[in-house]
Amino acid sequence: MGGSGDEKEVSLKSGQHVIENLDSNKYRIVPVNVSDDNSWMDLVKISPSNTVVFIALHGKYGEDGRVQGFLDLLNIPYTGCGVLASAIGMDKIMFKKIIKAENITTPQSTSNSTDTNLKFPCVIKPSSGGSSVGVTIVHNTKEFKKAVEKAEKHDTNILIEEFIEGIEISCGVLGNDKPVALPVVEIRPKRSFFDYRAKYEEGLSEEICPAEISKAMTKKVQDLAVRVFRAIGARGFSRIDMIIKDNEPYVLEINTIPGLTPQSLLPKEAAAAGIPYPKLLDRLISLAIEKGNF
């Protein structure tokens, strides 16, 4: 947990919540705070024969496949996706290319800020990163330049996406070879969109789980979430964010290490499926052991 990116504080909260809910009678818990001084590299000294690394490291280095590659070299099993799926999930531009190739509906987008076909409103976001850091909804050319500059502070590559107005939802998926979708959660932000503050400050959004959508739409969304999960080769767990417009779900992105704080969506979805938080952690660890390193 931790790191040095924009999501450090969220990662620390996720990590602490995981620590507090792991069964101390079942596990010997060793907190590893990834910091800039590389002291966390003492992890290498842990014997891999009886170790599973629980990754609650959101964003840079933790969610982009780098720490996964490091652990693969040490032959230490870890929770969540492997190197390739993590890298794809973190790179919104590459993720878009893959799901478009799979004929999965997603908002139109470009990575070219000088594209003459741009229409307003649109959403500008850094290509990498999460928690809606650096994301802006733009309504006119005056706002456009500032939004691009804001996004570029977090990544030199940016994604400019068609703004889709509709029902905002998210669907978690658990599993390895036989992934299963969790109940769908509906998000009703009390701000202009589900931004960083709305995600992590109490009272700034309402999350309804199960989502107040039809059974047919629920199944459609869950099937789509599993399709996206399989399309990038995900494993362990992930959360897929979508917008429903005109009875059609549009896939926005995948989170390969979704938030694990008390406010986070995936634990709420698991609870709605009858999986309390400590049991969810057990399940993720079991999936890590099951897949091993490959």
Residue pairs with C-beta under 8 A, 6 or more apart in sequence:
1 11
1 12
1 14
1 15
1 16
1 18
1 31
1 32
1 33
1 34
1 56
1 57
2 8
2 11
2 12
2 15
2 33
2 34
2 35
2 40
2 57
3 11
3 34
3 57
3 58
3 59
3 60
3 61
3 62
4 34
4 35
4 36
4 60
4 61
5 58
5 59
5 60
5 61
5 129
6 59
6 60
6 129
6 131
6 133
6 134
6 154
7 58
7 59
7 60
7 129
7 130
7 131
7 133
8 59
10 58
10 131
10 200
10 259
10 261
11 56
11 57
11 58
11 59
11 62
12 33
13 200
13 261
14 56
14 58
14 259
14 260
14 261
14 264
15 31
15 33
15 56
15 57
15 260
17 260
17 261
17 262
17 277
18 54
18 56
18 260
18 281
19 29
19 31
21 277
21 278
21 281
22 29
22 54
22 278
22 281
23 278
23 282
26 282
27 285
30 46
32 40
32 43
32 53
33 40
34 40
34 57
34 61
34 62
34 67
43 53
44 74
46 76
48 74
48 75
48 76
51 76
51 77
52 76
52 77
52 78
52 79
52 285
52 288
52 289
53 71
53 76
53 77
53 78
53 79
53 288
54 78
54 79
54 281
54 284
54 285
54 288
55 62
55 67
55 68
55 78
55 79
55 80
55 257
56 62
56 257
56 260
57 63
57 67
57 257
58 130
58 131
58 257
58 259
59 128
59 129
59 130
59 131
60 128
60 129
61 67
62 257
63 86
63 89
63 90
63 130
63 255
63 256
63 257
64 86
64 87
64 90
64 91
64 128
65 82
65 83
65 84
65 85
65 86
65 87
65 90
67 78
68 78
68 80
68 81
68 82
68 83
68 86
69 83
71 77
71 78
71 293
72 82
72 83
72 293
75 293
76 293
77 288
77 289
77 291
77 292
77 293
78 288
79 236
79 237
79 284
79 285
79 287
79 288
80 86
80 235
80 236
80 237
80 238
80 256
80 257
80 284
80 288
81 89
81 232
81 233
81 234
81 235
81 236
81 238
81 256
81 257
82 233
82 235
82 294
84 232
84 233
85 232
85 233
85 234
85 235
85 256
86 256
86 257
87 94
88 94
88 95
88 98
88 232
88 233
89 95
89 232
89 234
89 238
89 253
89 254
89 255
89 256
90 128
90 129
90 256
91 127
91 128
92 125
92 126
92 127
92 128
92 159
92 253
93 111
93 127
93 157
93 159
95 232
95 253
95 254
96 106
96 109
96 159
98 231
98 232
99 106
99 228
99 231
99 251
100 106
102 227
102 231
104 224
104 227
104 228
104 231
104 251
105 248
105 249
105 250
105 251
106 250
106 251
106 252
107 123
107 161
107 162
107 163
107 164
107 243
107 250
107 252
108 161
108 162
109 159
109 160
109 161
109 162
110 117
110 118
110 159
110 160
111 127
111 157
111 158
111 159
111 160
112 160
113 144
113 148
113 158
113 160
115 160
118 144
118 160
119 162
120 138
120 139
120 140
120 141
120 163
121 137
121 138
121 139
121 163
122 137
122 138
122 160
122 161
122 162
122 163
123 135
123 136
123 137
123 138
123 160
123 161
123 162
123 163
124 135
124 136
124 138
124 144
124 147
124 148
124 150
124 151
124 158
124 159
124 160
124 161
125 132
125 134
125 135
125 136
125 151
125 158
125 159
125 161
126 133
126 134
126 135
126 151
126 152
126 154
126 155
126 157
126 158
126 159
127 155
127 157
127 158
127 159
128 154
128 155
128 157
129 154
129 155
130 255
131 196
131 199
131 200
131 259
132 193
132 194
132 195
132 196
132 198
132 199
133 154
133 196
134 150
134 151
134 153
134 154
134 155
135 151
135 193
135 195
136 143
136 146
136 147
136 150
136 151
137 163
137 192
137 193
138 144
138 147
148 158
151 158
152 158
161 252
164 243
164 245
164 250
165 243
165 245
166 243
166 244
166 245
166 246
166 250
167 186
167 211
167 213
167 243
167 244
167 245
168 186
168 187
168 188
168 189
168 194
168 241
168 242
168 243
169 184
169 185
169 186
169 187
169 211
169 213
169 221
169 241
169 242
169 243
169 244
169 249
170 184
170 185
170 187
170 239
170 240
170 241
170 242
170 265
170 269
171 181
171 182
171 183
171 184
171 185
171 221
171 222
171 224
171 225
171 239
171 240
171 242
171 269
172 181
172 182
172 225
172 237
172 238
172 239
172 240
172 258
172 265
172 266
172 269
172 270
173 179
173 180
173 181
173 182
173 225
173 226
173 229
173 234
173 237
173 238
173 239
173 240
174 180
174 182
174 236
174 237
174 270
174 283
174 284
174 287
175 235
175 236
175 237
175 287
176 235
176 236
176 287
176 290
176 291
179 226
179 229
179 230
179 234
179 235
180 226
181 221
181 222
181 223
181 225
181 226
182 266
182 269
182 270
182 272
182 273
183 209
183 210
183 211
183 218
183 269
183 272
183 273
184 209
184 210
184 211
184 213
184 218
184 221
184 222
184 269
185 207
185 208
185 209
185 210
185 211
185 265
185 268
185 269
185 272
186 207
186 208
186 209
186 211
186 212
186 213
187 194
187 205
187 206
187 207
187 265
188 205
188 206
188 207
188 208
189 195
189 198
189 204
189 205
189 206
190 198
190 203
190 204
190 205
190 206
191 197
191 198
191 204
191 205
194 205
197 204
198 204
198 205
199 205
199 259
199 263
200 261
200 263
202 263
207 265
207 268
209 265
209 268
209 269
209 271
209 272
210 218
210 272
211 218
211 221
213 221
213 244
217 244
217 247
217 249
220 249
221 242
221 244
221 249
224 240
224 242
224 249
224 251
225 240
225 242
228 240
228 251
228 254
229 238
229 240
229 254
232 254
234 254
234 256
235 287
235 291
236 284
236 287
236 288
236 291
237 258
237 266
237 284
237 287
238 254
238 255
238 256
238 258
239 254
239 255
239 258
239 265
239 266
239 269
240 251
240 253
240 254
240 255
241 251
241 252
241 253
241 254
241 255
242 249
242 250
242 251
242 252
243 249
243 250
243 252
244 250
258 264
258 265
258 266
259 265
259 266
260 266
260 267
267 277
267 280
270 276
270 277
270 280
271 277
275 283
